[in-house]
């Protein structure tokens, strides 16, 4: 069915697949880019499976610099959010795990044309003059309107000149009263320009001095790559940095000195992600579905060598992290019922014992520095709340309604609080800090480019994030993003 030049209706929604516009109840919704392309492909073949590979070939270019899985999941989630749809009880978009998606709604022809973008001009009205004769309201007002228009134009110009003169006089007065103001403004401009010049044209990993986060000079480039590079994680001893890098989906795990030097590729599996250090800085846990298609948890020495599978079965096992004593590895899995919802689990480092920790959803967990609390993103979807649970399992509770990172990957646990990025777009991310003692949140600074990932040192004085160029960021962040690692 070719619907590219047609309007369609499903439920309360109407879509024009040619102009790429979507309405609900006469109101235009904000949906474009990849989410709308996915909707188009699905409604072209209602009731049929559209595979992930088909979506990739049509929507994502061959030279995409970002993880396709991240991009696709984010786009589908944005589409579901716009349609108020549910993974568990889909009205429109059904997921077929590991294969793709299917449109299950009923497609209809719209009864009337879609609402215009701008309101139509009102029809000419008729009214009566003092004798009761029918006359044109527009004709009655025509001459006065022209005169009034000239008055408004001249008046506007006059007041504009007064405003400009007032601003100029005020600037001179301020400079006279405060001779350092102009110099300070000039210095600020120079700093801003210097920061702009320092930004790499390739994807890169950046270090941030959190204490001086508002100063553009607090950000320094650690390493960059012409391909995708993401997920930086500092080692607990502060000497090394683990990250993932590669082309498109075929990223592997790398390690370097904390300053980016002596980078070494550790794996050759492809499709690897979320490297996490053991507390002794000797081992790195990560996930990958490059071996046989199912996401599994692996461990490798920070010096390289053989890869050892820790959780390797037919379930999706993702985003590992270590307990503070090094005896357990936390991870997220859908092993309960093969649904899209994941729970937080832990497995002993020898792989002998597996324990479920959450019952109401959980993803991307970190144990507190004192080992008494496990913090985790409630979901892998946009703006997830951060929750907590005892490391042995038990009562699950939200940490604070104020603590909402924009993705599951851009919050970092420190000794005294949580750093997180509260804004998520193609052009900016805002760094904020949740203080355990005061239970309050305060802004620290603004990252000028997009970042999906964030990590930090235990003392909270240093942070690392991976920055994308605007072109690459658009491929992921156009959906205003949320995604899962797989």
Number of C-alpha atoms within 10 A of each C-alpha: 7 10 15 15 10 13 20 19 20 17 14 10 18 25 23 19 20 12 11 15 18 24 18 16 11 13 13 17 15 10 19 18 14 23 23 22 18 22 21 19 21 22 26 17 16 18 17 13 17 22 15 16 12 13 18 16 10 12 17 18 12 10 9 17 24 26 25 21 18 17 25 26 22 27 29 23 26 25 22 20 13 15 19 11 16 14 15 11 9 16 18 24 25 21 18 15 10 12 11 15 22 22 23 17 17 13 16 12 11 15 8 6 9 19 14 9 9 6 7 8 6 6 6 9 9 13 12 11 12 6 6 8 9 11 13 14 14 13 11 12 10 11 10 10 12 11 10 10 11 11 12 12 10 11 11 12 12 11 11 12 11 12 12 11 12 12 12 12 12 12 14 13 12 14 14 11 10 11 12 12 14 13 12 11 11 12 12 14 12 12 15 15 12 13 17 12 10 14 19 17 14 18 24 23 25 22 21 22 18 21 13 15 20 16 17 22 15 15 21 17 19 20 20 21 16 13 17 24 29 29 25 28 25 26 25 16 12 12 12 21 26 28 25 26 28 23 19 20 20 19 26 24 30 21 26 20 17 19 16 17 13 10 17 15 17 21 17 13 15 20 26 29 28 25 28 26 26 23 18 12 17 14 19 27 27 25 30 28 20 18 13 11 12 17 25 27 26 20 23 21 17 22 12 15 10 10 16 13 17 20 24 20 14 13 16 25 27 29 28 31 26 25 22 18 11 15 14 21 28 30 29 27 27 19 18 12 10 13 15 17 19 27 23 30 27 27 20 17 18 11 14 8 10 15 13 18 24 22 15 12 20 29 32 27 29 24 21 20 16 9 13 13 16 22 25 27 26 25 24 26 21 21 21 21 23 26 22 24 22 17 20 13 18 12 10 18 13 15 18 15 9 14 26 22 26 25 29 29 26 21 28 22 23 20 14 16 21 21 28 30 30 21 21 23 20 23 17 15 22 21 23 22 23 23 17 15 8 8 12 13 18 12 16 17 19 18 20 16 19 25 29 26 23 24 24 25 19 20 12 20 14 18 22 26 25 26 26 29 19 16 12 18 21 17 23 29 21 19 26 18 24 29 25 23 24 22
